[in-house]
Amino acid sequence: MRFVETSGSVANASVTNSPYKPDPALGGVWMFRGRHFDRSIILLCVRWYLAYGLSLRDLEEMMAERGISVDHATIHRWVIRYSPELLRRFNLRKRAVTSKWHLDETYIKVRGRWMYLYRAIDSVGDTVEFYFSEQRDLGAAKRFVKRALERHGRPERIVVDGSQTNRAAIVSCDTTSRLRDRSRRRLKPIRTRQSQYLNNRIEQDHRSIKRRVRPMLGFKSADSARTILGGIEMIAMMRKRQARYAFNPRPSLAEQFDILAA
């Protein structure tokens, strides 16, 4: 069977047939209204691109072998369009993390220039937060730590490597957080521990992200890098089973995409 461009109503026929109906708690948005391709084709291409070491042209060829004519540029637009929305919906289902974090940054090449992906995981390896930055400085580190504290609360301890910048960012954000706290309870300072050995946990966790990024041979722009890295991080969290699903405690990647897109 060959899938070609169709009208919006036909392209969205699979929405009605999906076992997962629109969730009012997630806004009930019909994400694929007006799209020329079937919902299942779009989700398949986005999932395969984010999860596996495939290029856009690899996906174009794989779809052609299945009788589906779709240009690689169209697949790229799908990835850029749907990755942020799927990540937003995933975060609404994300489980709480533990109170002991490991924080580090890794290098990402964009147009031949090195940029930086700040990441944090907890004591069991679950992803706490991530933040893509064009600079590696105190300002970027503070923005990352501030976002992590706002979304996940205050941890008891954060382990970093020998980076004095990351340690200074934690101390600064911790002080600001305690000064702005309006509760009557006395907040304890976040303990910071610098140890290259103890931070091997997050160094190992970087590998799943780098393994997917490497075949891309660098990103074309900082904006596309930020969007696609968000999707890759979402896949990593899905594999760690960091989201709650009421009727299926251990869904596959395909099932999680179907639930989030409902």
C-alpha positions as CSV (number, residue, x, y, z in Angstrom):
1,M,0.0,0.0,0.0
2,R,1.4,3.4,-0.9
3,F,0.7,6.4,1.4
4,V,0.7,9.7,-0.4
5,E,-0.6,13.2,0.5
6,T,-4.2,13.1,1.5
7,S,-6.8,15.4,2.9
8,G,-6.6,16.3,6.6
9,S,-9.7,14.3,7.5
10,V,-8.3,11.1,6.0
11,A,-4.9,11.7,7.5
12,N,-6.4,11.8,11.0
13,A,-8.5,8.7,10.6
14,S,-6.1,6.8,12.9
15,V,-6.7,9.2,15.7
16,T,-10.2,7.9,16.0
17,N,-9.1,4.3,15.8
18,S,-6.3,4.7,18.4
19,P,-6.8,2.7,21.7
20,Y,-5.7,5.9,23.5
21,K,-8.2,8.7,23.5
22,P,-7.4,12.4,23.9
23,D,-6.6,13.1,27.6
24,P,-8.3,16.2,28.9
25,A,-5.6,16.6,31.5
26,L,-3.1,17.1,28.7
27,G,-5.2,19.6,26.9
28,G,-6.9,17.1,24.5
29,V,-5.1,18.7,21.6
30,W,-5.6,17.0,18.2
31,M,-1.9,17.3,17.2
32,F,-2.2,16.0,13.7
33,R,-5.3,17.9,12.4
34,G,-4.7,19.1,8.8
35,R,-1.6,17.0,8.2
36,H,-1.3,15.2,4.9
37,F,0.2,12.0,6.3
38,D,-1.3,9.5,8.6
39,R,-0.7,10.0,12.3
40,S,0.9,6.6,12.7
41,I,3.4,7.4,9.9
42,I,4.4,10.7,11.5
43,L,4.9,9.1,14.9
44,L,6.9,6.2,13.5
45,C,9.3,8.5,11.7
46,V,9.8,10.9,14.7
47,R,10.3,7.9,17.1
48,W,12.8,6.1,14.8
49,Y,14.8,9.3,14.2
50,L,15.1,10.2,17.9
51,A,15.6,6.6,19.1
52,Y,18.0,5.0,16.6
53,G,21.2,5.8,14.7
54,L,19.3,6.7,11.5
55,S,19.8,9.7,9.2
56,L,16.9,11.5,7.7
57,R,17.8,10.0,4.3
58,D,17.9,6.5,5.9
59,L,14.3,7.1,7.0
60,E,13.2,8.4,3.6
61,E,14.6,5.2,2.0
62,M,13.1,2.9,4.7
63,M,9.7,4.5,4.2
64,A,10.0,4.2,0.4
65,E,10.6,0.4,0.8
66,R,7.3,0.3,2.6
67,G,5.5,2.1,-0.2
68,I,5.4,5.5,1.6
69,S,6.7,8.4,-0.4
70,V,8.0,11.1,2.1
71,D,10.8,13.5,1.7
72,H,13.6,13.6,4.3
73,A,13.0,17.4,4.7
74,T,9.4,16.6,5.7
75,I,10.6,14.1,8.3
76,H,12.9,16.8,9.7
77,R,10.0,19.2,10.0
78,W,7.9,16.6,11.8
79,V,10.8,16.0,14.3
80,I,11.1,19.8,15.0
81,R,7.3,20.3,15.2
82,Y,6.3,17.3,17.4
83,S,9.3,16.7,19.7
84,P,8.7,19.7,22.0
85,E,5.0,18.9,22.4
86,L,5.6,15.2,23.1
87,L,8.3,16.2,25.7
88,R,5.9,18.7,27.3
89,R,3.3,15.9,27.6
90,F,5.9,13.5,28.9
91,N,6.9,15.9,31.6
92,L,3.4,16.0,32.9
93,R,3.6,12.3,33.6
94,K,7.2,12.2,34.8
95,R,7.8,10.6,38.2
96,A,9.5,12.4,41.0
97,V,13.3,12.0,41.3
98,T,15.4,11.3,44.4
99,S,17.1,13.9,46.6
100,K,20.7,13.0,45.5
101,W,21.8,14.3,42.2
102,H,24.8,14.1,39.9
103,L,25.5,17.1,37.6
104,D,27.8,17.5,34.6
105,E,28.0,18.9,31.1
106,T,29.0,17.3,27.8
107,Y,30.0,18.6,24.4
108,I,27.7,18.9,21.3
109,K,29.0,20.1,17.9
110,V,26.8,22.7,16.1
111,R,28.0,24.0,12.7
112,G,31.5,22.9,13.5
113,R,31.5,24.7,16.9
114,W,31.4,23.0,20.3
115,M,28.4,23.8,22.5
116,Y,27.2,22.3,25.7
117,L,24.5,20.1,27.1
118,Y,24.1,20.4,30.9
119,R,22.6,17.3,32.5
120,A,21.6,16.0,35.9
121,I,20.6,12.5,37.0
122,D,19.5,11.2,40.4
123,S,20.9,8.4,42.6
124,V,19.1,5.7,40.7
125,G,20.1,7.0,37.2
126,D,16.8,8.8,36.3
127,T,17.2,12.0,34.4
128,V,16.5,15.1,36.6
129,E,16.9,17.9,34.0
130,F,18.9,18.9,31.0
131,Y,19.7,22.3,29.4
132,F,21.4,23.1,26.1
133,S,23.7,26.2,26.0
134,E,25.9,27.9,23.5
135,Q,28.3,28.9,26.3
136,R,30.0,27.0,29.1
137,D,30.1,29.6,31.9
138,L,28.7,30.6,35.2
139,G,25.6,32.1,33.7
140,A,24.7,29.0,31.8
141,A,25.3,26.8,34.8
142,K,23.1,29.0,37.0
143,R,20.3,28.9,34.5
144,F,20.4,25.1,34.5
145,V,20.5,24.7,38.2
146,K,17.8,27.2,38.7
147,R,15.5,25.4,36.3
148,A,16.2,22.0,38.0
149,L,15.4,23.4,41.4
150,E,12.2,25.1,40.2
151,R,10.9,21.9,38.5
152,H,12.1,19.2,41.0
153,G,12.6,20.9,44.3
154,R,15.6,21.1,46.5
155,P,17.9,18.0,46.7
156,E,19.9,17.0,49.7
157,R,23.1,16.7,47.8
158,I,24.6,17.4,44.4
159,V,27.8,15.7,43.2
160,V,29.9,17.5,40.6
161,D,33.3,16.8,39.1
162,G,36.2,19.3,39.6
163,S,34.3,22.2,38.0
164,Q,34.4,25.2,40.2
165,T,31.9,26.9,37.9
166,N,29.2,24.3,38.5
167,R,29.9,24.4,42.3
168,A,29.6,28.2,42.3
169,A,26.3,28.0,40.4
170,I,24.8,25.5,42.9
171,V,25.9,27.7,45.9
172,S,24.4,30.8,44.2
173,C,21.1,29.2,43.3
174,D,20.8,27.5,46.7
175,T,21.3,30.8,48.5
176,T,18.8,32.6,46.3
177,S,16.3,29.8,46.8
178,R,16.6,29.9,50.6
179,L,16.3,33.7,50.7
180,R,13.1,33.6,48.6
181,D,11.5,30.8,50.5
182,R,8.3,32.0,52.3
183,S,7.7,28.9,54.4
184,R,8.3,28.9,58.1
185,R,10.6,25.9,58.1
186,R,14.3,26.4,58.0
187,L,15.9,25.1,54.8
188,K,19.2,23.3,55.0
189,P,21.8,24.3,52.5
190,I,22.3,21.9,49.6
191,R,25.4,19.8,50.2
192,T,27.8,19.9,47.3
193,R,30.5,17.2,46.8
194,Q,33.2,17.4,44.2
195,S,34.4,14.0,43.1
196,Q,35.5,12.8,39.7
197,Y,35.1,9.2,40.8
198,L,31.5,9.6,42.2
199,N,30.5,11.5,39.1
200,N,31.3,8.5,36.8
201,R,27.6,7.7,37.0
202,I,26.5,10.6,34.9
203,E,29.5,10.3,32.6
204,Q,28.2,6.8,31.8
205,D,24.7,8.2,31.3
206,H,26.0,10.7,28.7
207,R,26.8,7.8,26.5
208,S,23.2,7.1,25.5
209,I,22.8,10.7,24.3
210,K,26.2,10.8,22.5
211,R,25.5,7.4,20.9
212,R,22.5,8.9,19.1
213,V,24.1,12.3,18.3
214,R,27.2,10.9,16.8
215,P,25.7,9.6,13.5
216,M,24.2,13.1,12.9
217,L,27.7,14.5,12.3
218,G,26.8,17.8,14.0
219,F,23.7,20.0,14.0
220,K,23.0,22.8,11.6
221,S,21.8,25.4,14.1
222,A,21.5,25.9,17.8
223,D,17.7,26.0,17.7
224,S,17.4,22.6,15.9
225,A,20.0,21.1,18.3
226,R,18.0,22.3,21.3
227,T,14.8,20.8,19.9
228,I,16.2,17.5,18.8
229,L,18.3,17.0,21.9
230,G,15.1,17.5,23.9
231,G,13.5,14.6,21.9
232,I,16.6,12.4,22.4
233,E,16.5,13.1,26.2
234,M,12.8,12.2,26.2
235,I,13.6,8.8,24.6
236,A,16.2,8.2,27.2
237,M,13.7,8.9,30.0
238,M,11.1,6.7,28.3
239,R,13.6,3.8,28.3
240,K,14.2,4.4,32.0
241,R,10.5,4.2,32.5
242,Q,10.3,7.6,34.2
243,A,6.6,8.3,33.3
244,R,3.4,7.1,34.9
245,Y,0.8,5.5,32.7
246,A,-2.4,4.4,34.4
247,F,-3.3,1.3,32.4
248,N,0.1,0.1,31.3
249,P,3.0,0.2,33.8
250,R,5.7,-1.0,31.3
251,P,4.8,0.3,27.8
252,S,7.1,0.1,24.8
253,L,8.4,3.2,23.1
254,A,5.8,2.9,20.5
255,E,3.0,2.6,23.1
256,Q,4.3,5.6,25.0
257,F,4.4,7.7,21.8
258,D,0.8,6.6,21.1
259,I,-0.3,7.6,24.6
260,L,1.3,11.0,24.5
261,A,0.0,11.8,21.1
262,A,-3.6,10.9,21.9
